[in-house]
Amino acid sequence: HTLSLSLSVADPSPSCCDARPALSDCNPDFLLLRLQAERVSPRKKLHTSSTSMSFLRGRLPWACGAVRGLSAAVCAAGRAGAPAAPGPARRLPGLRLLHCGQPAAESEVQLRRLEAEDTGVVEVVMCRHRARNALGKVFVSQMRELLSSLHCDSGVRVVLFRSAVPGVFCAGADLKERAQMTNSEAEHFVHGLRALMTQIAVLPMPTIAALDGVALGGGLELALACDLRTAASTAQMGLIETTRGLLPGAGGSQRLPRTVGVAVAKELIFTGERVGGARALELGLVNRAVEQNPAGDAAHQAALSLARAILPQAPVAVRMAKEAITLGLEVNVATGMAIEGMCYARVIPTRDRREGMDAFIQKRAPHYTGE
């Protein structure tokens, strides 16, 4: 089928900044990109306005990357052989009709919500295959966007970080990309990395990192930002920045000592030593270490086991326990006790607390709803 695509756009003006692409889902045949501008008049046909063309070109790079849906109207018109819209046709620079199997931008981080008995578990899946999940600009940006959507989602009880790249959790910073940056650009990027790790650390629900492969530099810093870690026997972990003339810059120098103790952390960072799963368990770097299986996902399975042990517990109580522990570690014991008291007070009025008491008295399993 051949389709004639007619776009209209308002005159570019300060009030036109609300322009956004309209998205809809349809059968995978065609994709229609439309730009809609609100509260602006008069509207002009694209082929009659050179200023509109200039405005559209400026918008297209953002719009094309955001569009993933398909237009039901265009698909129906294409199959029915509907006549083309009247008026002269004009090819728009940078505008293409895309097939569904050819996404405009490759996803380097994906969100996977588990179902059935695992409902409430969300997996953040790292899938930058070509660069071993290296922390590049796009990777970091996509992960931060996904995490923002999770922070206030009360239906999420556990977040599990894992890799879809065999033998790799996260290889650390993308040094090839970093080599192209100026000093100020590198500093700005590292600031963004710190912000990402903090974003993980402050998620209100428990977080688990499944290390089925290499986790070096920023990769281990990402795992350290999680509450719990599982590792396969084949995993390799280390803050190796000193071997590259750097030091851990995304929280590793602070979170590693709080996890394994000051002396051990200094040794690992000063020497750039890498440790395997069993050694990491001895040091307290991971919560569980398991033998790798033929599928190469033993740590992921161990992480799922941990998540399933958390799921039946009262969600509000679990979140408050995390907050009390996390904040309490940064202050003296007396202040920590006050923090614990405030978190405890937030649990008292919940329906889940009453459900827990009733279930105990009635000798049955509680059913918590997070209320």
N, C-alpha and C positions, 0 to 999 in steps of 0.2 A: 504494500500500500504506500501511496505517496500522500503526505499530509502537507497542507499549507499552514504555517504557524503565524498567527497575527498577534503581535504584542502591542500593548498600549502603555504608555508611561506618562506620568505627569511632568510638568516643567520642573527642572531641578531648582529647588529653593530650600532655605533652612527648614521650612515646615515639612519637607518631604523626607525627613530622616527616618520616618516610621515605615519605609518601604521594606517589605519582607516577601520571600517567596511563598506561594501557596502550594501546599503539598497534599496529595491524595494517593490512595492505593488502588491498584488495578492489576489486570493480567499482564504478565511480562512481555509486552510487545513494544510499547512506546512510552516515552516519558515526556511530559509537557512541563516546561518551565514557564511560570507566569510570575510577573512582578506586580504586586498590588500596592498602590500608594493611597493612603487614607487622608481625608480632610484637605485635599488639594484639588483645585479646579482652575481653569478648565483642563480636561484631559485631551491629549492630542495623539493622533496616530503616529506610530514610531517613524514611518518612512517620510513624514512631512516635517520632522523636527530634528535638526542636526544637534541641537543642545540636548535633546532627549537621548540621542544616540550616545553622546559623550557621557551622559549620566548613567546610562545602562551599562556601558563598558566598565565603568568604575564599580558598579554593583555586582557584575557577573562572577568575578572570581569567588567572592564570598557565597553567592547564591548557588553556584554550581556545586560547590563543596558540600552545601547543606542539603541539597535535594536528594532524597532517596526513594520517594514515592512515585507512583505512576498515575496519570490522569485517566480516569474512567471515561470521561467524555471523549478524549482524543482516541482512546482505544476503540470505543464504539464507533466513532466516525470513520476510523481507518478501516475497520472490518466491513462497515456498511457501504463504503465507497462514497461517503458524503462529499458533495462538491466543495471545492476550495472556497475560502472566504474571498469576496470580491476585493479588487484593488491590486495594485502592482506589488509583486513579491520582491523582497529584498533580503539577501543573505546577511545575517548578523555576525560580525567577527566574534569568534570565541563561543558561539552558541551551537550546540549539537544536540540531536536526539540520541539519547543513550540507551543501549539495551540493558535490561536488568542485570545480566551477568557481568557487566563491566562497570563497577562502582566508580564514582568520580574520585574518591580518595580511599586509600587502603587503610583499614582499621588496624592499629597496632596494639590496642587494648580493647577488650570486649567485656561486657557484663553478662553473666549467666545466672539466672534465677532458678534455683532447683525447686522441684515440685514433689508432690506426694509426701512421703514421710520426711523428706528433707526441706519442706516448705519453710521459709524463713532464713535459709542459707543462700547467700549470694556470693558467686565467685567472680573475682576480678582476674580475667585471663589475659596474660601477656603473650602476644603473638607476633612479635617483630622478628620473623624468622631470619631474614637476611642479615641482621646485625646482632643476633643472639640476645635480643631484648635489651640492647644497649639504651641507656637513658638519653635519647635525643630530644630535640625540641618538640616534634610532633608527638612522640611517645608521652612525654611529660604533660603536655597540654591535654591530650586525650584522657590520661588517667586522672588529672585534676578535675576535668569536667565530669567524669563518671562519679568520682568520689563526692562531688558537690551534690549530686542527685541522691546519694545514699544517706547523707548526714542527718536529714530530718525525716527519714522514712521509718516510721515506727514498726512497719511490718518486717524489717530486716533484723534478725536476731544474731546472726554471725556473718562476718565477711571473711572469705577465704581467698588469699592471693596465691595464684599458681601460674605455671608457665605451660604454654602449648608447644614450646620448642624443646625437642628431645635433648636431654643431657644438660640443659641450661635453665637456671631460675632467672638470673639477670646478670649479665657480664659487666655491669657497672656503667660508667659514663661513656658516651660515644666520643672517643678520643679523636677520631677522624673529623667529626663535625666540630669538636672543640678546637682543633688545630686551625680551623678557618676563622675563628673568632678573634676579635681584638681583645685586649686586656679588659676593657670596660664591658664588652659583650660577654666575656667569660664570667666576669664577676656577677653580672646581672643574671646569667643563666644559673650559676651556682646558688644564687639567692632563691631562684625559682625551685631548684631542687630541695633546698631546705624547707621551703613552703610546702612542697609536696609531702615530704616526710612528716612534717607537723600535721598536715591535713589527715594523714593516715593515723597518727598517734592520737589525735583528738576525736576520732570517730567514737560515738558514744557506745556502740556495741562491741563485743569482743572481736578481735581480728586474729587470723591465723595465717602464717606463711608456710607454704609447703615447698621444701627445698629438695627437688629431685635431681638437682644438678648443680652447676657452678653458680655461686653467689659471691661475687667479688666487688670490692669497693662500694659504689653506690648500690649495688645489688644486695649486699649484706646490710647496708644502712637501711634499705627499704624493709628488709626482714626484721631488723632491730626495732623499727617503728611499730611493728605489730606486737600484740600482747603475747602470743604464743607462736612457737616455731616447731615444725617437724622436719626431720632430715632423713634422707636415704643414705645408706652406707657409701654410695658413690658420690655423694655431694662433696663439694669443696668450697669452703668458706674462708674469707679473709679480708681484712682492710689493708690492701696492698698499696695504698697511695704513696707511702714513703719510698717505694721502689720506683716511682715515677716522678719523684721530685716534688711531691705534694703531701698534704695531710688530709685525713678524712674531713670533708667539707659539708656533708649533708646530715650532720648529727651523730656520726659514728664516734667521734672523740668524747661525746657526752653519754650516749646511750650504751655503748659497750662497757664502760666502767660500772654503770648502774646495773648491768646484767651479769657480768662475770667477776666483778671486783676490780679495784684500781690496779693492783700489781699485775694481774693476768692481762688486763686490757693494755697496759703499757707495753708488756712484752709482745703481744700480738701486733700492736701498731708500730712499735719501734723496729721490729724485725720484718714486718710484712708477711708473717707466716700464714700459711694456709692449713686449715684443719679439716679432717673428714667428719662424717656423721657421728661415729662412735666417740671420737675425741671431743667433739662439740658437746655431746651429751655429758661427758665427764666434767667439762668446764662450766656447765650450766648455760651454755649458749643456746641450746635447743631443749625442748620439753620431752621430745620422743625421737629416738633414732631407730630406724628399721632397716632390715636387709632389702636391697633393691630387688624388685620382681622383674620377670621377663618383659612386662608391659612398660617398665620404666616409670611407674607412677606410685611407688610404694609410699612415699612421703605424702602424696595427695590423698591416698586412701587413709593414712594415719590421721591426716588433718580432718578428713570427713568424719572419722570416728570420734575425734575430739569435739567437732561441731555437733554431732548427734548426741553427745553427752551433755552439751550445754542447752540444746533446744528444749528439753522438757522443763527446764527451770524457769522461774518467774522472770520475764524479760526486764521489768522495771527494777527488780531487786538486783539482777545481774549488772545492769547499767550503773546503778548507784554504787554497787560494790567496786566496779572498775573506777568510777570517779573518785571514790574514797581512797583507794589504793594509789592511784596515779597522783592525785593532788597531795596526799599525805606524805609521799616520798620526798617531796620538795621542801618540807617544813619540819620543825621540831615535833616531838611526840605530842606535846600538849596541844599544839595547833592542829596536828593530825587528828587527835581525838575530837576536837571541835568540828572538824570537817566530817568525820564519821557520824557525829551526832546530827549534823544538818542533812546528810544523805539518808540517814535512818528515818528522820522525820518526814522525808518525802515519800517513803515507802508506806508509812502507817496508814494513810487514808486510801490506799489503793484497794480495788476489788480483789486483786491477786492475793494480797495478804490475808483477806477474809477467806478466800478460796483455800489457801494453804492451811489455815486453822481448821476449817470445816472438813477438809479431806483427811487431816490427821485424826480428828475426832471420829469420823465415820469410817476410818480404816480403808480408804480408797486412794487411788492415784489422783493427784490434783490436775485440774485442767486450767492452765493459765492463759489469759487472753492479752496480757500487756496493758490492762486497764487498772 
